[in-house]
Amino acid sequence: MTEASPLDAAERAVRVLGAGRLPEEWAATPLTVVMPTYNEAGNLPGMADALMALPLPGLSLLVVDDSSPDGTGDLAEDRARHHEETYGRRRMNVLHRTEKDGLGRAYAAGMAKAVEDGAHYVLQMDADGSHPVEKVAELLGVALATDAGVVVGSRYVQGGTLSDAWGAHRKLLSRWANAYAGTILGTRVRDITGGFNLWRADAVRAVDLGSVDSAGYSFQVEMKYRAVRLGFDVVEVPIHFEDRTVGESKMNLMVQLESVVMPWKLRMRGGPRQGSGPGSGSSA
């Protein structure tokens, strides 16, 4: 880690942010939130409205819907039209996919499109309300202040917390999964499994989304591992992770098995050496 300067800069950024407002120039930064959905009709409209209400005129939302049978894709199109009428410009778009082949594949498709369409930063965010909307401005501010390639909304740095709805067993399992993947891969990213991640566009391009193997939740691990190996700085910002209140988790046995096996596959395969990219590969 390079002399803790990314962390120092992150702390300065948090002080500048104050109540969550960025300087005008920063707030106008082209930022695309990529939000995969499958049967999230009960959550998506509220999440979309909350994001659009943020004091971030440069923010847009890209919903990646995997042909949800509950009509989430149609609801997303309705909200996109509503917000276009409200703001006088297109701030929300929907990428409709014809098959459900994993969270990782959905994220890869959405992130690739966001960068192709000109986003300077791309934010991964769940539709179920577990990731705090009020932290979006802070993540962007930290990224701009530190020039980090990745800013992680982290449950496992000082100040990060988990929902009280999570029982002791679930909390222990989550911590174990992070320690397991982090130890195997030799990274110091404390929330390597977390899904609330802000990416600089050049970092997205460098990890080569088309070659990412992970189809499920292990996508989060593989992406961060690649970023660190390529030498991008990774900074972690504490968040409160809330449990979903509507709908069902998409975690299943196959996804769990992939998450167990993938760190070993990544370690055996290796990858670009740390320091070969534009950053130092450090994590706060």
Summary of the structure (lengths in Angstrom):
residues: 284
radius of gyration: 17.7
end to end distance: 8.2
largest distance: 51.3
contacts: 958
relative contact order: 0.16
helix: 45%
strand: 15%
